[in-house]
Amino acid sequence: MINDPVAGGFTDQGSLTPDNLFAGDLPRATKMVTITGAAALLKGTVLGRITASDKYLKSLSAAGDGSQVPKAILGADADASGGDVLAPIYFTGEFNEDALTLGAAHTLASIRDGLRQMGIFLKKIVPA
């Protein structure tokens, strides 16, 4: 709430819910892309890119369409259960590994090196 003298009192400015996704100051590069896959995905989901369509979905290690290779991290919740949607993704940055959502058969160990080569660094957050 902030004091708004014009409105004659306090005005609700919404709320902030920290997600702890970011783990450092390395610049984050973002882009709006098409999310597909008939699923609702949470911010922080590790995504792969379908080679033929250039669309993104949750990366599953058993996929055979190119999306088995993690390429990006979802920047906002995206619900593609009713069809394709546009959503922001991160191509670079430092991310809290405990805040990520991984697809079937992926582990942090299995995706860490590939993401690092692309400029995405995974870190364990240690409380002060």
N, C-alpha and C positions, 0 to 999 in steps of 0.2 A: 504494500500500500504506500502511496505517496500522497503528500498533501497537495491538493489542487485548489488554490484559492479561487480560481474562476468557477469551478464546479461547486464551490462552497464546502469543501471538506476533503476527505480522503477518497482516492480512487483505486480500485483493485487493478493491479498490473499483471495478474496471473501468478504462476508459481514456477519455480525452477527445481527440477529433479536431476541432480548430478548422476551421471552414468559411469564415471570413471573409465571411459573408453580411452582417453588420451593418456600417454605416459611420458611425455617429453615435449620439448620445444621445436623439434625438427619440423620444418614447414610441411603442411599437408596440402597435397594437390587433389582437387576434387573435380568431378565432372558429372553431369546428369546423363544417365543411361537408362535403357529399357530393362526392367526387371521382369522375368517370366518365371514359369515353373508351377503355376497354380498353387501357390502357398503364401502364407503370411510370414514375413521374415522380420526379425528384430534388428535394430541398429546394432552393428558390431558383427553381423554375420559375415563369414568369409565366403566370398563369391568367386565363381569361375565364369569364363566367357565361352559361350557356344560359338565355335568357329564359323559355322555356316551362316548364322543369323546376326552375329555381333550383339546378342542379348546376354544378360547376366542372370545367374541363379545361384542358389546355394551349391557350393562345390562339394561333390560327392566323389570319393576316390575311385569308385567303380564305374563312373560315367565314361562314355566313349566318344563324346561329341566335342571335346576340348575343355568342357567345364570342370573336368577332374583336376585341372591345374589351377590352384588358387591364384587369383589375379588382383583382387581388390577387397576392400572392407566396406560394407554397407554403412552409409552415413546417417540414415534415418529409417524408422520402421517403414516397411513397404508391404502392402497387401496385394499380391498378384493372384489371389484365389479366384477372383472374378475376371481375370484377364491381365494383360501386360500393363505395367504402370511405369512412370518415370520416377527415378529416385537418385539422390546424390550418392556417389561412392568415392572412397579415398584410394588414391594410387600411390601416395607416399605418406610417411609420417611414422611416429612412434606410438604404439598402442599397448594397452594393458592386456596381456595375454589371458588374464582371468575374466575379462569382460567380452571375449569373443565367443561367437557361436559357431561351432565346427560341424561340417557335414559328416555323414556316415563314413567310418573307417579313417577319417583324418585325425591326426593328433598334432599337438603343438610341435613335436619333434619332426613330424613328416612334412609340415608346411613351412617351418621356420627358415630354412636355407633358401628355398625358392622365393619366398616373399622378401627376404633380405636382398637378394639380387635385384629385385624390382624397386627397392627403396622403401619397403615397409618393414619396420623393425618391431619385434615383439619383446616386451619387457615384463618382468615380474615386479609388481609394485610392492615395496617393503614399507610397512607403516613406520612412522617416526617414533 
